[in-house]
Structure formats: structure tokens, C-alpha cells
Amino acid sequence: MFVFSIVITTMKFSYKIFWNRYVLIFLAFAVWIIFFDQNNLFHHIKLRSEVKKAEKKKQFYLDELRKDSIFLDQLENDPAVKEKFAREHYLMKRDDEVVFSIIREDTTDCNLENK
């Protein structure tokens, strides 16, 4: 009985060493992948944020493209929109009109007021 208990305790001890060896190797591998590898975890997080920014930019430009295509369609088909655009952007006028252009200077710079 005594010999049997010694064998069991040595088996448990060797099993613990065997288990710890694999745990240590796994931990070393995880630390290597997270911190020291060329494509480490921090690099992946940075790339993921850049991809999200690029997707937001893409969505913004797609929305702007839709708005501009709708405006272009209106500009080509609606004479009232065409006239409004010409008056606002090119300061065009009718023969019997006088157009006054008022240009305001923005003084929103707080640094000028404090000096």
C-alpha cells in the first residue's frame, strides 16, 4: 500500500510538471505574439482603427457623391435651380436688376481681442 501511494504521488508530481511545461510554453508564445512579433496586438489595433477611419471617409464621400449627383440632376432639369445657382455662384443678374455683393470680415479670432 505504501509503494502504491508513492507511485501515485510521483505521478501527480510528474503530471504537474508536465502541465506546467505546456502552460509555460503557451504563456511564452502568447507574450511573444502580443508584444514582440512583427504583427503584434498593438499593430493590429492601430490598423483596425485606420480601417475604421477609412471606412468613415469612404461613407462620407459616397454620401457627398449622392448629394452632388442629385444636385446635378436638378441643375440639368430644373431652370429655377439653374438660375439660382448662376445668381449665387457667378453673380449673374437680369437686365433690369442691380446686384449688391456684401462681404463681411469674420473677426472670430479670440487671440486678437486678448492682445
Phi and psi restraints in degrees (value plus and minus 20) as a CYANA .aco file:
   2 PHE   PHI     -84.5   -44.5
   2 PHE   PSI     -61.6   -21.6
   3 VAL   PHI     -85.2   -45.2
   3 VAL   PSI     -59.4   -19.4
   4 PHE   PHI     -83.7   -43.7
   4 PHE   PSI     -59.6   -19.6
   5 SER   PHI     -88.8   -48.8
   5 SER   PSI     -53.6   -13.6
   6 ILE   PHI     -86.5   -46.5
   6 ILE   PSI     -61.9   -21.9
   7 VAL   PHI     -83.7   -43.7
   7 VAL   PSI     -61.6   -21.6
   8 ILE   PHI     -85.6   -45.6
   8 ILE   PSI     -62.9   -22.9
   9 THR   PHI     -87.1   -47.1
   9 THR   PSI     -57.5   -17.5
  10 THR   PHI     -89.5   -49.5
  10 THR   PSI     -53.0   -13.0
  11 MET   PHI     -87.3   -47.3
  11 MET   PSI     -60.4   -20.4
  12 LYS   PHI     -84.5   -44.5
  12 LYS   PSI     -60.9   -20.9
  13 PHE   PHI     -85.5   -45.5
  13 PHE   PSI     -64.8   -24.8
  14 SER   PHI     -88.1   -48.1
  14 SER   PSI     -52.6   -12.6
  15 TYR   PHI     -85.7   -45.7
  15 TYR   PSI     -59.6   -19.6
  16 LYS   PHI     -84.4   -44.4
  16 LYS   PSI     -61.2   -21.2
  17 ILE   PHI     -85.2   -45.2
  17 ILE   PSI     -63.4   -23.4
  18 PHE   PHI     -80.5   -40.5
  18 PHE   PSI     -64.7   -24.7
  19 TRP   PHI     -85.7   -45.7
  19 TRP   PSI     -63.9   -23.9
  20 ASN   PHI     -84.7   -44.7
  20 ASN   PSI     -54.3   -14.3
  21 ARG   PHI     -80.9   -40.9
  21 ARG   PSI     -66.0   -26.0
  22 TYR   PHI     -89.0   -49.0
  22 TYR   PSI     -57.1   -17.1
  23 VAL   PHI     -83.9   -43.9
  23 VAL   PSI     -63.7   -23.7
  24 LEU   PHI     -85.0   -45.0
  24 LEU   PSI     -60.9   -20.9
  25 ILE   PHI     -84.5   -44.5
  25 ILE   PSI     -62.1   -22.1
  26 PHE   PHI     -83.3   -43.3
  26 PHE   PSI     -63.6   -23.6
  27 LEU   PHI     -83.5   -43.5
  27 LEU   PSI     -60.6   -20.6
  28 ALA   PHI     -83.9   -43.9
  28 ALA   PSI     -61.8   -21.8
  29 PHE   PHI     -83.1   -43.1
  29 PHE   PSI     -63.4   -23.4
  30 ALA   PHI     -84.2   -44.2
  30 ALA   PSI     -62.9   -22.9
  31 VAL   PHI     -83.4   -43.4
  31 VAL   PSI     -61.0   -21.0
  32 TRP   PHI     -82.4   -42.4
  32 TRP   PSI     -65.7   -25.7
  33 ILE   PHI     -87.4   -47.4
  33 ILE   PSI     -60.9   -20.9
  34 ILE   PHI     -92.2   -52.2
  34 ILE   PSI     -60.8   -20.8
  35 PHE   PHI    -129.5   -89.5
  35 PHE   PSI     -59.8   -19.8
  36 PHE   PHI    -125.8   -85.8
  36 PHE   PSI     -33.9     6.1
  37 ASP   PHI     -91.6   -51.6
  37 ASP   PSI     138.3   178.3
  38 GLN   PHI     -82.2   -42.2
  38 GLN   PSI     -58.0   -18.0
  39 ASN   PHI    -127.3   -87.3
  39 ASN   PSI      40.9    80.9
  40 ASN   PHI     -93.6   -53.6
  40 ASN   PSI     158.6   198.6
  41 LEU   PHI     -83.0   -43.0
  41 LEU   PSI     -60.2   -20.2
  42 PHE   PHI     -86.0   -46.0
  42 PHE   PSI     -56.9   -16.9
  43 HIS   PHI     -84.8   -44.8
  43 HIS   PSI     -60.4   -20.4
  44 HIS   PHI     -85.7   -45.7
  44 HIS   PSI     -59.8   -19.8
  45 ILE   PHI     -84.0   -44.0
  45 ILE   PSI     -62.8   -22.8
  46 LYS   PHI     -83.0   -43.0
  46 LYS   PSI     -64.4   -24.4
  47 LEU   PHI     -84.6   -44.6
  47 LEU   PSI     -58.4   -18.4
  48 ARG   PHI     -83.4   -43.4
  48 ARG   PSI     -60.7   -20.7
  49 SER   PHI     -87.4   -47.4
  49 SER   PSI     -56.5   -16.5
  50 GLU   PHI     -85.7   -45.7
  50 GLU   PSI     -57.7   -17.7
  51 VAL   PHI     -85.1   -45.1
  51 VAL   PSI     -61.5   -21.5
  52 LYS   PHI     -83.8   -43.8
  52 LYS   PSI     -61.0   -21.0
  53 LYS   PHI     -83.0   -43.0
  53 LYS   PSI     -62.2   -22.2
  54 ALA   PHI     -85.2   -45.2
  54 ALA   PSI     -57.4   -17.4
  55 GLU   PHI     -87.4   -47.4
  55 GLU   PSI     -57.7   -17.7
  56 LYS   PHI     -84.8   -44.8
  56 LYS   PSI     -62.2   -22.2
  57 LYS   PHI     -81.9   -41.9
  57 LYS   PSI     -62.5   -22.5
  58 LYS   PHI     -81.0   -41.0
  58 LYS   PSI     -64.3   -24.3
  59 GLN   PHI     -84.8   -44.8
  59 GLN   PSI     -59.8   -19.8
  60 PHE   PHI     -80.4   -40.4
  60 PHE   PSI     -67.1   -27.1
  61 TYR   PHI     -89.5   -49.5
  61 TYR   PSI     -52.1   -12.1
  62 LEU   PHI     -86.1   -46.1
  62 LEU   PSI     -60.7   -20.7
  63 ASP   PHI     -84.0   -44.0
  63 ASP   PSI     -62.4   -22.4
  64 GLU   PHI     -83.6   -43.6
  64 GLU   PSI     -58.3   -18.3
  65 LEU   PHI     -82.9   -42.9
  65 LEU   PSI     -62.5   -22.5
  66 ARG   PHI     -82.8   -42.8
  66 ARG   PSI     -65.6   -25.6
  67 LYS   PHI     -81.1   -41.1
  67 LYS   PSI     -65.2   -25.2
  68 ASP   PHI     -87.2   -47.2
  68 ASP   PSI     -56.3   -16.3
  69 SER   PHI     -88.7   -48.7
  69 SER   PSI     -56.6   -16.6
  70 ILE   PHI     -85.2   -45.2
  70 ILE   PSI     -64.0   -24.0
  71 PHE   PHI     -83.9   -43.9
  71 PHE   PSI     -60.6   -20.6
  72 LEU   PHI     -83.8   -43.8
  72 LEU   PSI     -59.9   -19.9
  73 ASP   PHI     -83.3   -43.3
  73 ASP   PSI     -63.0   -23.0
  74 GLN   PHI     -84.6   -44.6
  74 GLN   PSI     -59.2   -19.2
  75 LEU   PHI     -85.1   -45.1
  75 LEU   PSI     -56.5   -16.5
  76 GLU   PHI     -95.8   -55.8
  76 GLU   PSI     -50.9   -10.9
  77 ASN   PHI    -124.9   -84.9
  77 ASN   PSI     -42.6    -2.6
  78 ASP   PHI    -131.3   -91.3
  78 ASP   PSI      95.3   135.3
  79 PRO   PHI     -87.0   -47.0
  79 PRO   PSI     -48.4    -8.4
  80 ALA   PHI     -86.6   -46.6
  80 ALA   PSI     -60.6   -20.6
  81 VAL   PHI     -87.4   -47.4
  81 VAL   PSI     -58.5   -18.5
  82 LYS   PHI     -82.6   -42.6
  82 LYS   PSI     -63.6   -23.6
  83 GLU   PHI     -85.7   -45.7
  83 GLU   PSI     -63.3   -23.3
  84 LYS   PHI     -80.8   -40.8
  84 LYS   PSI     -63.4   -23.4
  85 PHE   PHI     -83.3   -43.3
  85 PHE   PSI     -64.0   -24.0
  86 ALA   PHI     -84.7   -44.7
  86 ALA   PSI     -59.8   -19.8
  87 ARG   PHI     -87.5   -47.5
  87 ARG   PSI     -61.7   -21.7
  88 GLU   PHI     -95.3   -55.3
  88 GLU   PSI     -63.1   -23.1
  89 HIS   PHI    -114.5   -74.5
  89 HIS   PSI     -49.5    -9.5
  90 TYR   PHI    -134.4   -94.4
  90 TYR   PSI     -14.1    25.9
  91 LEU   PHI      32.0    72.0
  91 LEU   PSI      18.1    58.1
  92 MET   PHI     -98.6   -58.6
  92 MET   PSI     133.9   173.9
  93 LYS   PHI    -163.2  -123.2
  93 LYS   PSI     144.7   184.7
  94 ARG   PHI    -100.2   -60.2
  94 ARG   PSI     150.1   190.1
  95 ASP   PHI     -85.2   -45.2
  95 ASP   PSI     -55.1   -15.1
  96 ASP   PHI    -118.1   -78.1
  96 ASP   PSI       0.1    40.1
  97 GLU   PHI    -134.9   -94.9
  97 GLU   PSI     137.1   177.1
  98 VAL   PHI    -142.9  -102.9
  98 VAL   PSI     110.7   150.7
  99 VAL   PHI    -130.2   -90.2
  99 VAL   PSI     107.3   147.3
 100 PHE   PHI    -126.3   -86.3
 100 PHE   PSI     107.5   147.5
 101 SER   PHI    -124.9   -84.9
 101 SER   PSI      97.6   137.6
 102 ILE   PHI    -126.1   -86.1
 102 ILE   PSI     100.5   140.5
 103 ILE   PHI    -134.1   -94.1
 103 ILE   PSI     101.1   141.1
 104 ARG   PHI    -121.5   -81.5
 104 ARG   PSI     121.8   161.8
 105 GLU   PHI    -113.5   -73.5
 105 GLU   PSI     106.9   146.9
 106 ASP   PHI    -103.8   -63.8
 106 ASP   PSI     106.5   146.5
 107 THR   PHI    -135.5   -95.5
 107 THR   PSI      40.5    80.5
 108 THR   PHI    -113.9   -73.9
 108 THR   PSI     -17.3    22.7
 109 ASP   PHI     -97.0   -57.0
 109 ASP   PSI      93.9   133.9
 110 CYS   PHI     -91.6   -51.6
 110 CYS   PSI     -44.6    -4.6
 111 ASN   PHI     -86.5   -46.5
 111 ASN   PSI     -50.8   -10.8
 112 LEU   PHI     -89.9   -49.9
 112 LEU   PSI     -54.4   -14.4
 113 GLU   PHI     -93.2   -53.2
 113 GLU   PSI     -52.7   -12.7
 114 ASN   PHI     -99.4   -59.4
 114 ASN   PSI     -40.4    -0.4
